[in-house]
Amino acid sequence: MSEPAVRITVCPEGPLLVRGDFEVVDVEGNRLDKRRTIALCRCGGSATKPFCDGTHKVNGFERP
């Protein structure tokens, strides 16, 4: 079985790690970022949404 083109890993008490060949675009279709790995915020407290800035470590985020 081959590796998936994109892998999303849910980090306990932390972000979603997205790895692979992908693009992040806004509602108008503009590319926000082009990397092979990004961390997406799950706690809602990041100042750099949709990307994680580590705020989950200090705001008491617990996974749902």
PDB file of N, CA, C and O in Angstrom:
ATOM      1  N   MET A   1       0.850  -1.189   0.000  1.00  0.00           N
ATOM      2  CA  MET A   1       0.000   0.000   0.000  1.00  0.00           C
ATOM      3  C   MET A   1       0.888   1.242   0.000  1.00  0.00           C
ATOM      4  O   MET A   1       1.842   1.318   0.775  1.00  0.00           O
ATOM      5  N   SER A   2       0.589   2.204  -0.851  1.00  0.00           N
ATOM      6  CA  SER A   2       1.402   3.416  -0.943  1.00  0.00           C
ATOM      7  C   SER A   2       0.960   4.440   0.103  1.00  0.00           C
ATOM      8  O   SER A   2      -0.155   4.387   0.622  1.00  0.00           O
ATOM      9  N   GLU A   3       1.862   5.364   0.392  1.00  0.00           N
ATOM     10  CA  GLU A   3       1.577   6.445   1.343  1.00  0.00           C
ATOM     11  C   GLU A   3       0.535   7.394   0.745  1.00  0.00           C
ATOM     12  O   GLU A   3       0.539   7.630  -0.464  1.00  0.00           O
ATOM     13  N   PRO A   4      -0.364   7.945   1.584  1.00  0.00           N
ATOM     14  CA  PRO A   4      -1.336   8.924   1.066  1.00  0.00           C
ATOM     15  C   PRO A   4      -0.628  10.204   0.642  1.00  0.00           C
ATOM     16  O   PRO A   4       0.452  10.517   1.142  1.00  0.00           O
ATOM     17  N   ALA A   5      -1.243  10.948  -0.290  1.00  0.00           N
ATOM     18  CA  ALA A   5      -0.661  12.206  -0.757  1.00  0.00           C
ATOM     19  C   ALA A   5      -0.626  13.243   0.350  1.00  0.00           C
ATOM     20  O   ALA A   5       0.286  14.069   0.403  1.00  0.00           O
ATOM     21  N   VAL A   6      -1.628  13.204   1.249  1.00  0.00           N
ATOM     22  CA  VAL A   6      -1.705  14.132   2.372  1.00  0.00           C
ATOM     23  C   VAL A   6      -2.043  13.332   3.617  1.00  0.00           C
ATOM     24  O   VAL A   6      -2.897  12.445   3.584  1.00  0.00           O
ATOM     25  N   ARG A   7      -1.374  13.646   4.707  1.00  0.00           N
ATOM     26  CA  ARG A   7      -1.665  12.995   5.981  1.00  0.00           C
ATOM     27  C   ARG A   7      -1.986  14.073   7.004  1.00  0.00           C
ATOM     28  O   ARG A   7      -1.243  15.046   7.134  1.00  0.00           O
ATOM     29  N   ILE A   8      -3.096  13.906   7.736  1.00  0.00           N
ATOM     30  CA  ILE A   8      -3.484  14.824   8.804  1.00  0.00           C
ATOM     31  C   ILE A   8      -3.408  14.068  10.120  1.00  0.00           C
ATOM     32  O   ILE A   8      -4.051  13.033  10.294  1.00  0.00           O
ATOM     33  N   THR A   9      -2.610  14.597  11.045  1.00  0.00           N
ATOM     34  CA  THR A   9      -2.424  13.977  12.346  1.00  0.00           C
ATOM     35  C   THR A   9      -3.017  14.884  13.410  1.00  0.00           C
ATOM     36  O   THR A   9      -2.684  16.067  13.481  1.00  0.00           O
ATOM     37  N   VAL A  10      -3.900  14.328  14.242  1.00  0.00           N
ATOM     38  CA  VAL A  10      -4.489  15.077  15.347  1.00  0.00           C
ATOM     39  C   VAL A  10      -3.538  14.957  16.530  1.00  0.00           C
ATOM     40  O   VAL A  10      -3.324  13.862  17.051  1.00  0.00           O
ATOM     41  N   CYS A  11      -2.968  16.082  16.953  1.00  0.00           N
ATOM     42  CA  CYS A  11      -2.069  16.086  18.106  1.00  0.00           C
ATOM     43  C   CYS A  11      -2.902  16.200  19.382  1.00  0.00           C
ATOM     44  O   CYS A  11      -3.755  17.081  19.480  1.00  0.00           O
ATOM     45  N   PRO A  12      -2.669  15.326  20.354  1.00  0.00           N
ATOM     46  CA  PRO A  12      -3.418  15.422  21.608  1.00  0.00           C
ATOM     47  C   PRO A  12      -3.219  16.801  22.231  1.00  0.00           C
ATOM     48  O   PRO A  12      -2.089  17.264  22.390  1.00  0.00           O
ATOM     49  N   GLU A  13      -4.319  17.446  22.578  1.00  0.00           N
ATOM     50  CA  GLU A  13      -4.282  18.770  23.204  1.00  0.00           C
ATOM     51  C   GLU A  13      -3.532  19.796  22.358  1.00  0.00           C
ATOM     52  O   GLU A  13      -2.982  20.755  22.899  1.00  0.00           O
ATOM     53  N   GLY A  14      -3.502  19.608  21.058  1.00  0.00           N
ATOM     54  CA  GLY A  14      -2.761  20.530  20.197  1.00  0.00           C
ATOM     55  C   GLY A  14      -3.354  20.634  18.803  1.00  0.00           C
ATOM     56  O   GLY A  14      -4.533  20.341  18.604  1.00  0.00           O
ATOM     57  N   PRO A  15      -2.540  21.052  17.832  1.00  0.00           N
ATOM     58  CA  PRO A  15      -3.023  21.345  16.482  1.00  0.00           C
ATOM     59  C   PRO A  15      -3.240  20.108  15.628  1.00  0.00           C
ATOM     60  O   PRO A  15      -2.966  18.980  16.038  1.00  0.00           O
ATOM     61  N   LEU A  16      -3.737  20.359  14.436  1.00  0.00           N
ATOM     62  CA  LEU A  16      -3.772  19.352  13.383  1.00  0.00           C
ATOM     63  C   LEU A  16      -2.514  19.544  12.552  1.00  0.00           C
ATOM     64  O   LEU A  16      -2.283  20.634  12.028  1.00  0.00           O
ATOM     65  N   LEU A  17      -1.696  18.505  12.424  1.00  0.00           N
ATOM     66  CA  LEU A  17      -0.512  18.577  11.575  1.00  0.00           C
ATOM     67  C   LEU A  17      -0.876  18.034  10.207  1.00  0.00           C
ATOM     68  O   LEU A  17      -1.360  16.909  10.085  1.00  0.00           O
ATOM     69  N   VAL A  18      -0.644  18.832   9.185  1.00  0.00           N
ATOM     70  CA  VAL A  18      -0.952  18.446   7.812  1.00  0.00           C
ATOM     71  C   VAL A  18       0.364  18.303   7.074  1.00  0.00           C
ATOM     72  O   VAL A  18       1.159  19.240   7.006  1.00  0.00           O
ATOM     73  N   ARG A  19       0.584  17.114   6.521  1.00  0.00           N
ATOM     74  CA  ARG A  19       1.830  16.839   5.810  1.00  0.00           C
ATOM     75  C   ARG A  19       1.512  16.310   4.418  1.00  0.00           C
ATOM     76  O   ARG A  19       0.581  15.525   4.237  1.00  0.00           O
ATOM     77  N   GLY A  20       2.290  16.746   3.445  1.00  0.00           N
ATOM     78  CA  GLY A  20       2.115  16.233   2.090  1.00  0.00           C
ATOM     79  C   GLY A  20       2.132  17.339   1.058  1.00  0.00           C
ATOM     80  O   GLY A  20       2.691  18.414   1.271  1.00  0.00           O
ATOM     81  N   ASP A  21       1.507  17.047  -0.059  1.00  0.00           N
ATOM     82  CA  ASP A  21       1.450  17.990  -1.178  1.00  0.00           C
ATOM     83  C   ASP A  21       0.053  18.596  -1.210  1.00  0.00           C
ATOM     84  O   ASP A  21      -0.890  17.957  -1.674  1.00  0.00           O
ATOM     85  N   PHE A  22      -0.085  19.825  -0.720  1.00  0.00           N
ATOM     86  CA  PHE A  22      -1.387  20.459  -0.580  1.00  0.00           C
ATOM     87  C   PHE A  22      -1.224  21.972  -0.655  1.00  0.00           C
ATOM     88  O   PHE A  22      -0.107  22.488  -0.634  1.00  0.00           O
ATOM     89  N   GLU A  23      -2.346  22.674  -0.741  1.00  0.00           N
ATOM     90  CA  GLU A  23      -2.382  24.129  -0.670  1.00  0.00           C
ATOM     91  C   GLU A  23      -3.435  24.531   0.352  1.00  0.00           C
ATOM     92  O   GLU A  23      -4.446  23.847   0.508  1.00  0.00           O
ATOM     93  N   VAL A  24      -3.199  25.637   1.046  1.00  0.00           N
ATOM     94  CA  VAL A  24      -4.197  26.238   1.921  1.00  0.00           C
ATOM     95  C   VAL A  24      -4.653  27.514   1.218  1.00  0.00           C
ATOM     96  O   VAL A  24      -3.840  28.384   0.904  1.00  0.00           O
ATOM     97  N   VAL A  25      -5.983  27.618   0.971  1.00  0.00           N
ATOM     98  CA  VAL A  25      -6.518  28.785   0.268  1.00  0.00           C
ATOM     99  C   VAL A  25      -7.612  29.438   1.100  1.00  0.00           C
ATOM    100  O   VAL A  25      -8.281  28.772   1.890  1.00  0.00           O
ATOM    101  N   ASP A  26      -7.793  30.752   0.917  1.00  0.00           N
ATOM    102  CA  ASP A  26      -8.873  31.461   1.613  1.00  0.00           C
ATOM    103  C   ASP A  26     -10.163  31.331   0.814  1.00  0.00           C
ATOM    104  O   ASP A  26     -10.191  30.681  -0.230  1.00  0.00           O
ATOM    105  N   VAL A  27     -11.234  31.955   1.311  1.00  0.00           N
ATOM    106  CA  VAL A  27     -12.547  31.816   0.658  1.00  0.00           C
ATOM    107  C   VAL A  27     -12.576  32.390  -0.754  1.00  0.00           C
ATOM    108  O   VAL A  27     -13.461  32.053  -1.540  1.00  0.00           O
ATOM    109  N   GLU A  28     -11.626  33.248  -1.081  1.00  0.00           N
ATOM    110  CA  GLU A  28     -11.554  33.820  -2.429  1.00  0.00           C
ATOM    111  C   GLU A  28     -10.628  33.033  -3.337  1.00  0.00           C
ATOM    112  O   GLU A  28     -10.438  33.392  -4.499  1.00  0.00           O
ATOM    113  N   GLY A  29     -10.048  31.956  -2.810  1.00  0.00           N
ATOM    114  CA  GLY A  29      -9.169  31.127  -3.616  1.00  0.00           C
ATOM    115  C   GLY A  29      -7.714  31.544  -3.613  1.00  0.00           C
ATOM    116  O   GLY A  29      -6.907  30.978  -4.350  1.00  0.00           O
ATOM    117  N   ASN A  30      -7.362  32.534  -2.790  1.00  0.00           N
ATOM    118  CA  ASN A  30      -5.973  32.977  -2.708  1.00  0.00           C
ATOM    119  C   ASN A  30      -5.162  32.009  -1.860  1.00  0.00           C
ATOM    120  O   ASN A  30      -5.593  31.613  -0.777  1.00  0.00           O
ATOM    121  N   ARG A  31      -3.992  31.628  -2.349  1.00  0.00           N
ATOM    122  CA  ARG A  31      -3.142  30.704  -1.607  1.00  0.00           C
ATOM    123  C   ARG A  31      -2.567  31.404  -0.382  1.00  0.00           C
ATOM    124  O   ARG A  31      -1.991  32.486  -0.492  1.00  0.00           O
ATOM    125  N   LEU A  32      -2.725  30.779   0.794  1.00  0.00           N
ATOM    126  CA  LEU A  32      -2.210  31.341   2.039  1.00  0.00           C
ATOM    127  C   LEU A  32      -0.814  30.840   2.350  1.00  0.00           C
ATOM    128  O   LEU A  32       0.002  31.576   2.903  1.00  0.00           O
ATOM    129  N   ASP A  33      -0.537  29.617   2.006  1.00  0.00           N
ATOM    130  CA  ASP A  33       0.725  29.025   2.404  1.00  0.00           C
ATOM    131  C   ASP A  33       1.038  27.862   1.475  1.00  0.00           C
ATOM    132  O   ASP A  33       0.133  27.177   1.001  1.00  0.00           O
ATOM    133  N   LYS A  34       2.300  27.645   1.222  1.00  0.00           N
ATOM    134  CA  LYS A  34       2.715  26.486   0.430  1.00  0.00           C
ATOM    135  C   LYS A  34       3.938  25.884   1.101  1.00  0.00           C
ATOM    136  O   LYS A  34       5.068  26.321   0.886  1.00  0.00           O
ATOM    137  N   ARG A  35       3.685  24.884   1.908  1.00  0.00           N
ATOM    138  CA  ARG A  35       4.742  24.139   2.588  1.00  0.00           C
ATOM    139  C   ARG A  35       4.382  22.668   2.542  1.00  0.00           C
ATOM    140  O   ARG A  35       3.272  22.309   2.149  1.00  0.00           O
ATOM    141  N   ARG A  36       5.297  21.830   2.934  1.00  0.00           N
ATOM    142  CA  ARG A  36       5.026  20.388   2.995  1.00  0.00           C
ATOM    143  C   ARG A  36       4.411  19.986   4.331  1.00  0.00           C
ATOM    144  O   ARG A  36       3.775  18.936   4.424  1.00  0.00           O
ATOM    145  N   THR A  37       4.594  20.819   5.381  1.00  0.00           N
ATOM    146  CA  THR A  37       4.008  20.543   6.694  1.00  0.00           C
ATOM    147  C   THR A  37       3.528  21.846   7.312  1.00  0.00           C
ATOM    148  O   THR A  37       4.250  22.843   7.320  1.00  0.00           O
ATOM    149  N   ILE A  38       2.292  21.832   7.834  1.00  0.00           N
ATOM    150  CA  ILE A  38       1.769  22.977   8.575  1.00  0.00           C
ATOM    151  C   ILE A  38       1.018  22.466   9.802  1.00  0.00           C
ATOM    152  O   ILE A  38       0.628  21.300   9.865  1.00  0.00           O
ATOM    153  N   ALA A  39       0.824  23.353  10.770  1.00  0.00           N
ATOM    154  CA  ALA A  39       0.019  23.045  11.955  1.00  0.00           C
ATOM    155  C   ALA A  39      -1.186  23.977  11.941  1.00  0.00           C
ATOM    156  O   ALA A  39      -1.037  25.198  11.915  1.00  0.00           O
ATOM    157  N   LEU A  40      -2.381  23.392  11.959  1.00  0.00           N
ATOM    158  CA  LEU A  40      -3.618  24.174  11.957  1.00  0.00           C
ATOM    159  C   LEU A  40      -4.191  24.223  13.369  1.00  0.00           C
ATOM    160  O   LEU A  40      -4.247  23.210  14.066  1.00  0.00           O
ATOM    161  N   CYS A  41      -4.615  25.420  13.779  1.00  0.00           N
ATOM    162  CA  CYS A  41      -5.154  25.651  15.116  1.00  0.00           C
ATOM    163  C   CYS A  41      -6.446  24.876  15.335  1.00  0.00           C
ATOM    164  O   CYS A  41      -7.317  24.852  14.465  1.00  0.00           O
ATOM    165  N   ARG A  42      -6.571  24.239  16.503  1.00  0.00           N
ATOM    166  CA  ARG A  42      -7.822  23.604  16.913  1.00  0.00           C
ATOM    167  C   ARG A  42      -8.439  24.303  18.113  1.00  0.00           C
ATOM    168  O   ARG A  42      -9.626  24.126  18.386  1.00  0.00           O
ATOM    169  N   CYS A  43      -7.645  25.101  18.839  1.00  0.00           N
ATOM    170  CA  CYS A  43      -8.140  25.682  20.095  1.00  0.00           C
ATOM    171  C   CYS A  43      -8.918  26.972  19.883  1.00  0.00           C
ATOM    172  O   CYS A  43      -9.676  27.385  20.761  1.00  0.00           O
ATOM    173  N   GLY A  44      -8.744  27.613  18.736  1.00  0.00           N
ATOM    174  CA  GLY A  44      -9.439  28.860  18.453  1.00  0.00           C
ATOM    175  C   GLY A  44      -8.758  30.105  18.989  1.00  0.00           C
ATOM    176  O   GLY A  44      -9.251  31.213  18.775  1.00  0.00           O
ATOM    177  N   GLY A  45      -7.639  29.952  19.680  1.00  0.00           N
ATOM    178  CA  GLY A  45      -6.979  31.091  20.303  1.00  0.00           C
ATOM    179  C   GLY A  45      -5.790  31.652  19.556  1.00  0.00           C
ATOM    180  O   GLY A  45      -5.222  32.658  19.982  1.00  0.00           O
ATOM    181  N   SER A  46      -5.398  31.040  18.466  1.00  0.00           N
ATOM    182  CA  SER A  46      -4.209  31.473  17.739  1.00  0.00           C
ATOM    183  C   SER A  46      -4.359  32.877  17.170  1.00  0.00           C
ATOM    184  O   SER A  46      -5.423  33.242  16.671  1.00  0.00           O
ATOM    185  N   ALA A  47      -3.304  33.653  17.246  1.00  0.00           N
ATOM    186  CA  ALA A  47      -3.287  34.983  16.639  1.00  0.00           C
ATOM    187  C   ALA A  47      -2.950  34.893  15.152  1.00  0.00           C
ATOM    188  O   ALA A  47      -3.020  35.893  14.438  1.00  0.00           O
ATOM    189  N   THR A  48      -2.586  33.703  14.686  1.00  0.00           N
ATOM    190  CA  THR A  48      -2.199  33.517  13.285  1.00  0.00           C
ATOM    191  C   THR A  48      -3.116  32.522  12.578  1.00  0.00           C
ATOM    192  O   THR A  48      -2.673  31.776  11.704  1.00  0.00           O
ATOM    193  N   LYS A  49      -4.408  32.512  12.962  1.00  0.00           N
ATOM    194  CA  LYS A  49      -5.361  31.575  12.359  1.00  0.00           C
ATOM    195  C   LYS A  49      -5.298  31.634  10.842  1.00  0.00           C
ATOM    196  O   LYS A  49      -5.157  32.724  10.288  1.00  0.00           O
ATOM    197  N   PRO A  50      -5.395  30.538  10.167  1.00  0.00           N
ATOM    198  CA  PRO A  50      -5.762  29.226  10.667  1.00  0.00           C
ATOM    199  C   PRO A  50      -4.590  28.426  11.220  1.00  0.00           C
ATOM    200  O   PRO A  50      -4.749  27.261  11.587  1.00  0.00           O
ATOM    201  N   PHE A  51      -3.424  29.040  11.281  1.00  0.00           N
ATOM    202  CA  PHE A  51      -2.221  28.327  11.709  1.00  0.00           C
ATOM    203  C   PHE A  51      -2.062  28.374  13.225  1.00  0.00           C
ATOM    204  O   PHE A  51      -2.488  29.325  13.880  1.00  0.00           O
ATOM    205  N   CYS A  52      -1.450  27.345  13.763  1.00  0.00           N
ATOM    206  CA  CYS A  52      -1.203  27.254  15.204  1.00  0.00           C
ATOM    207  C   CYS A  52      -0.020  28.138  15.586  1.00  0.00           C
ATOM    208  O   CYS A  52       0.996  28.174  14.891  1.00  0.00           O
ATOM    209  N   ASP A  53      -0.168  28.856  16.713  1.00  0.00           N
ATOM    210  CA  ASP A  53       0.952  29.648  17.239  1.00  0.00           C
ATOM    211  C   ASP A  53       1.352  29.199  18.648  1.00  0.00           C
ATOM    212  O   ASP A  53       2.127  29.877  19.322  1.00  0.00           O
ATOM    213  N   GLY A  54       0.820  28.053  19.087  1.00  0.00           N
ATOM    214  CA  GLY A  54       1.172  27.512  20.398  1.00  0.00           C
ATOM    215  C   GLY A  54       0.280  27.975  21.537  1.00  0.00           C
ATOM    216  O   GLY A  54       0.507  27.594  22.685  1.00  0.00           O
ATOM    217  N   THR A  55      -0.732  28.788  21.248  1.00  0.00           N
ATOM    218  CA  THR A  55      -1.614  29.309  22.283  1.00  0.00           C
ATOM    219  C   THR A  55      -2.300  28.194  23.070  1.00  0.00           C
ATOM    220  O   THR A  55      -2.613  28.378  24.246  1.00  0.00           O
ATOM    221  N   HIS A  56      -2.536  27.049  22.446  1.00  0.00           N
ATOM    222  CA  HIS A  56      -3.194  25.934  23.127  1.00  0.00           C
ATOM    223  C   HIS A  56      -2.456  25.512  24.398  1.00  0.00           C
ATOM    224  O   HIS A  56      -3.057  24.934  25.303  1.00  0.00           O
ATOM    225  N   LYS A  57      -1.168  25.799  24.466  1.00  0.00           N
ATOM    226  CA  LYS A  57      -0.370  25.429  25.639  1.00  0.00           C
ATOM    227  C   LYS A  57      -0.703  26.263  26.869  1.00  0.00           C
ATOM    228  O   LYS A  57      -0.482  25.833  28.001  1.00  0.00           O
ATOM    229  N   VAL A  58      -1.237  27.463  26.636  1.00  0.00           N
ATOM    230  CA  VAL A  58      -1.506  28.358  27.771  1.00  0.00           C
ATOM    231  C   VAL A  58      -2.988  28.671  27.998  1.00  0.00           C
ATOM    232  O   VAL A  58      -3.345  29.249  29.024  1.00  0.00           O
ATOM    233  N   ASN A  59      -3.857  28.294  27.046  1.00  0.00           N
ATOM    234  CA  ASN A  59      -5.275  28.647  27.223  1.00  0.00           C
ATOM    235  C   ASN A  59      -6.141  27.504  27.750  1.00  0.00           C
ATOM    236  O   ASN A  59      -7.366  27.621  27.796  1.00  0.00           O
ATOM    237  N   GLY A  60      -5.519  26.420  28.141  1.00  0.00           N
ATOM    238  CA  GLY A  60      -6.261  25.318  28.740  1.00  0.00           C
ATOM    239  C   GLY A  60      -7.024  24.453  27.752  1.00  0.00           C
ATOM    240  O   GLY A  60      -7.966  23.764  28.143  1.00  0.00           O
ATOM    241  N   PHE A  61      -6.641  24.471  26.481  1.00  0.00           N
ATOM    242  CA  PHE A  61      -7.340  23.674  25.473  1.00  0.00           C
ATOM    243  C   PHE A  61      -7.273  22.197  25.823  1.00  0.00           C
ATOM    244  O   PHE A  61      -6.211  21.668  26.151  1.00  0.00           O
ATOM    245  N   GLU A  62      -8.422  21.543  25.748  1.00  0.00           N
ATOM    246  CA  GLU A  62      -8.513  20.098  25.894  1.00  0.00           C
ATOM    247  C   GLU A  62      -9.245  19.559  24.686  1.00  0.00           C
ATOM    248  O   GLU A  62     -10.248  20.129  24.256  1.00  0.00           O
ATOM    249  N   ARG A  63      -8.758  18.480  24.144  1.00  0.00           N
ATOM    250  CA  ARG A  63      -9.392  17.964  22.944  1.00  0.00           C
ATOM    251  C   ARG A  63     -10.847  17.578  23.211  1.00  0.00           C
ATOM    252  O   ARG A  63     -11.177  17.068  24.282  1.00  0.00           O
ATOM    253  N   PRO A  64     -11.708  17.825  22.230  1.00  0.00           N
ATOM    254  CA  PRO A  64     -13.132  17.486  22.380  1.00  0.00           C
ATOM    255  C   PRO A  64     -13.348  15.986  22.361  1.00  0.00           C
ATOM    256  O   PRO A  64     -14.484  15.525  22.475  1.00  0.00           O
TER     257      PRO A  64
END
